[in-house]
Amino acid sequence: MPGLWYGVKEMQVERPIKSMVLPTDSSPILLAVEPVSGPARIFLLSPANVSGIRGQRLLSPTGESDLALRLRNSGVPLGEVYRFISSLYFRGKLDYAHRFQNPPHGIAGVQIITGDGLMLPETIITLSDLRRISATPIDEKNSDYRLRLDSDLLCLRERVSDETEIILLGSVATAKYITPIHEVFGARLLFPREFLGIGDMSRGSMLLRCCAQGAELEYRPVETILGA
């Protein structure tokens, strides 16, 4: 396939969405990124929760908003869908990750954890795709979730150096994200120290302030934070 490879390699499980490759001449990630010093860094974002009011509006076959109409027809980037559903927390995570990503050459620096494994924010999805992705329970004991995610994480590990940091922007209160990621990346899995003890809304506001000020958070190994 021509062009650079902007995600983990093609999965060994069949998928309706081919989401891991972005064209090199039109990547929104490349256009938005400012130079960042320091170690190579990839952000993994937890998804927005579609069970809320905004998510249910998009899942409805009768939604009349511009986004709902596009979702049912031509499709919408996954990141835009999740930003609508979670206009503060996910928006903050996505903006922050785009601002401070520092990926190795050819690898996407911002990837979203979904029921279909790792997906790029630029991946175009339709209503049926959103329903399918959302139908898979994100639970570390769910084999459907783990099969796709584990495969993607292993492929990602093959393509980055041992010095590449993996930053989780998501909850560590349960094992649904940290268990599969930590099993693959170990001590390289980091988490913002400032996230501890505050809720999602406060985290979203903090992340947006960091973007505006150009101030990056402090990251610590997840296993250290959890006392593992």
C-alpha positions as CSV (number, residue, x, y, z in Angstrom):
1,M,0.0,0.0,0.0
2,P,1.5,3.4,-0.9
3,G,2.4,6.0,1.6
4,L,3.5,5.9,5.2
5,W,1.9,3.6,7.7
6,Y,0.1,5.7,10.3
7,G,-1.1,3.0,12.7
8,V,-0.7,-0.5,13.8
9,K,-0.5,-3.2,11.2
10,E,-3.6,-4.8,9.6
11,M,-5.2,-7.1,12.1
12,Q,-5.4,-10.9,11.9
13,V,-9.1,-10.6,12.6
14,E,-11.5,-9.5,9.9
15,R,-12.9,-6.0,10.2
16,P,-15.4,-4.0,8.1
17,I,-13.5,-0.8,8.7
18,K,-10.0,-0.3,7.3
19,S,-8.9,2.4,9.7
20,M,-5.2,2.2,10.2
21,V,-3.8,4.0,7.2
22,L,-3.9,7.8,6.6
23,P,-2.8,9.5,3.4
24,T,0.5,11.3,3.9
25,D,-0.6,14.4,2.0
26,S,-3.8,15.2,3.9
27,S,-3.4,13.9,7.5
28,P,-5.1,16.2,10.0
29,I,-2.7,14.9,12.6
30,L,0.3,16.0,10.6
31,L,-1.2,19.4,9.9
32,A,-2.1,20.1,13.5
33,V,1.0,18.9,15.3
34,E,3.6,21.4,16.6
35,P,7.1,20.3,17.2
36,V,7.4,18.6,20.6
37,S,10.7,17.8,22.3
38,G,11.4,14.8,24.6
39,P,10.9,11.1,24.2
40,A,8.7,9.5,21.5
41,R,5.2,9.5,22.8
42,I,1.8,7.9,21.8
43,F,-1.5,8.7,23.4
44,L,-4.2,6.1,23.8
45,L,-7.6,7.6,24.5
46,S,-10.6,6.0,26.2
47,P,-13.8,6.3,24.1
48,A,-16.8,8.5,24.7
49,N,-19.8,6.9,26.4
50,V,-22.6,6.6,23.9
51,S,-25.2,5.7,26.5
52,G,-25.8,9.3,27.4
53,I,-28.3,11.7,25.8
54,R,-26.0,12.9,23.1
55,G,-24.9,9.4,22.2
56,Q,-28.4,8.2,22.0
57,R,-29.4,11.1,19.7
58,L,-26.7,10.0,17.3
59,L,-27.7,6.3,17.5
60,S,-31.3,7.1,16.7
61,P,-32.3,6.5,13.1
62,T,-34.4,9.7,13.2
63,G,-31.8,12.2,14.4
64,E,-32.1,15.5,12.4
65,S,-28.9,17.2,13.4
66,D,-26.2,17.8,10.7
67,L,-23.9,15.3,12.5
68,A,-26.7,12.7,12.7
69,L,-27.5,13.1,9.0
70,R,-23.9,12.8,7.9
71,L,-23.4,9.8,10.2
72,R,-26.3,8.0,8.4
73,N,-25.0,9.0,4.9
74,S,-21.4,9.8,4.0
75,G,-20.0,9.1,7.5
76,V,-18.1,11.2,10.1
77,P,-14.6,11.0,11.6
78,L,-14.7,9.0,14.8
79,G,-13.0,11.8,16.7
80,E,-15.7,14.2,15.7
81,V,-18.4,11.8,16.8
82,Y,-16.8,11.3,20.2
83,R,-16.2,15.1,20.6
84,F,-19.9,15.7,20.1
85,I,-20.9,13.0,22.6
86,S,-18.4,14.2,25.2
87,S,-17.9,17.9,24.5
88,L,-15.6,18.5,27.5
89,Y,-13.8,15.4,28.6
90,F,-13.2,13.7,25.3
91,R,-12.7,17.0,23.5
92,G,-10.0,17.8,26.1
93,K,-8.3,14.4,25.6
94,L,-8.3,14.7,21.9
95,D,-7.1,18.3,21.7
96,Y,-4.4,17.6,24.4
97,A,-3.2,14.4,22.6
98,H,-2.9,16.2,19.3
99,R,-1.1,19.0,20.9
100,F,1.5,17.0,22.8
101,Q,1.9,13.8,20.7
102,N,5.4,12.9,19.6
103,P,5.1,9.7,17.7
104,P,7.9,7.7,16.0
105,H,8.0,8.3,12.2
106,G,5.1,6.7,10.4
107,I,3.1,5.8,13.5
108,A,-0.1,7.6,14.6
109,G,0.4,9.5,17.8
110,V,-3.2,9.6,18.8
111,Q,-5.3,6.4,18.9
112,I,-8.7,5.6,20.4
113,I,-9.5,2.5,22.4
114,T,-12.8,1.1,21.1
115,G,-14.8,-2.1,21.0
116,D,-13.1,-2.7,17.7
117,G,-9.5,-2.3,19.0
118,L,-7.4,0.8,18.3
119,M,-8.8,3.3,15.9
120,L,-7.6,6.6,14.6
121,P,-9.7,9.8,15.2
122,E,-9.7,10.4,11.5
123,T,-11.4,7.0,10.7
124,I,-14.7,7.7,8.9
125,I,-17.6,5.8,10.5
126,T,-21.3,5.5,9.7
127,L,-24.2,4.9,12.0
128,S,-24.0,1.2,11.6
129,D,-20.3,1.3,12.4
130,L,-21.0,3.3,15.6
131,R,-23.6,0.9,16.7
132,R,-21.3,-2.1,16.1
133,I,-18.4,-0.5,17.9
134,S,-20.6,0.5,20.8
135,A,-22.2,-2.9,21.1
136,T,-19.0,-4.6,22.3
137,P,-18.7,-4.2,26.1
138,I,-15.3,-2.7,27.1
139,D,-14.4,-5.1,29.8
140,E,-11.0,-6.8,30.4
141,K,-12.8,-10.1,30.7
142,N,-14.7,-9.8,27.4
143,S,-12.9,-11.9,24.8
144,D,-14.3,-10.0,21.8
145,Y,-12.9,-6.7,23.2
146,R,-9.6,-8.3,24.2
147,L,-9.0,-10.2,20.9
148,R,-9.1,-7.0,18.8
149,L,-7.3,-4.7,21.3
150,D,-4.6,-7.2,22.2
151,S,-3.9,-7.8,18.6
152,D,-3.6,-4.0,17.9
153,L,-1.4,-3.4,21.0
154,L,1.0,-6.2,20.1
155,C,1.3,-4.8,16.5
156,L,1.9,-1.4,17.9
157,R,4.6,-2.7,20.2
158,E,6.4,-4.3,17.2
159,R,6.6,-0.9,15.5
160,V,7.9,1.3,18.2
161,S,11.2,1.4,20.2
162,D,11.5,0.4,23.8
163,E,11.9,4.0,24.7
164,T,8.5,5.1,23.2
165,E,6.1,6.2,26.0
166,I,2.5,5.0,25.9
167,I,0.2,7.6,27.6
168,L,-3.3,6.5,28.7
169,L,-5.8,9.3,28.8
170,G,-8.6,7.4,30.4
171,S,-9.8,5.8,33.7
172,V,-7.5,3.7,35.8
173,A,-10.2,3.1,38.4
174,T,-11.0,-0.2,36.7
175,A,-9.0,-2.8,34.8
176,K,-10.7,-2.4,31.4
177,Y,-7.9,-0.2,29.9
178,I,-4.9,-0.7,32.1
179,T,-4.9,-4.5,32.2
180,P,-4.6,-5.1,28.4
181,I,-2.3,-2.2,27.8
182,H,-0.1,-3.0,30.8
183,E,0.2,-6.6,29.8
184,V,1.8,-5.5,26.5
185,F,3.8,-2.4,27.5
186,G,4.5,-2.9,31.2
187,A,6.2,0.0,32.9
188,R,6.1,2.0,29.6
189,L,2.4,2.6,30.3
190,L,2.1,6.1,31.8
191,F,-0.8,8.2,33.2
192,P,-1.1,11.9,34.0
193,R,-0.3,12.3,37.7
194,E,-2.7,15.3,37.9
195,F,-5.7,13.1,36.9
196,L,-5.7,11.4,40.3
197,G,-8.5,12.3,42.6
198,I,-10.5,14.4,40.1
199,G,-13.5,13.7,37.9
200,D,-13.9,13.6,34.2
201,M,-15.2,17.2,33.9
202,S,-12.3,18.5,35.8
203,R,-9.9,16.5,33.7
204,G,-11.4,17.8,30.5
205,S,-11.1,21.4,31.7
206,M,-7.5,20.8,32.8
207,L,-6.5,19.3,29.5
208,L,-8.0,22.3,27.6
209,R,-6.1,24.7,29.8
210,C,-2.9,22.8,29.1
211,C,-3.5,23.2,25.4
212,A,-4.1,26.9,25.7
213,Q,-1.0,27.4,27.9
214,G,1.3,24.9,26.1
215,A,1.9,23.3,29.4
216,E,2.2,19.5,29.5
217,L,1.2,17.4,32.4
218,E,3.5,15.1,34.4
219,Y,3.3,11.4,33.6
220,R,4.0,8.5,35.9
221,P,4.0,4.7,35.4
222,V,0.5,3.3,36.0
223,E,1.9,0.5,38.1
224,T,3.6,3.1,40.4
225,I,0.4,5.1,40.7
226,L,-1.6,2.0,41.6
227,G,1.0,0.8,44.0
228,A,1.6,-2.3,41.9
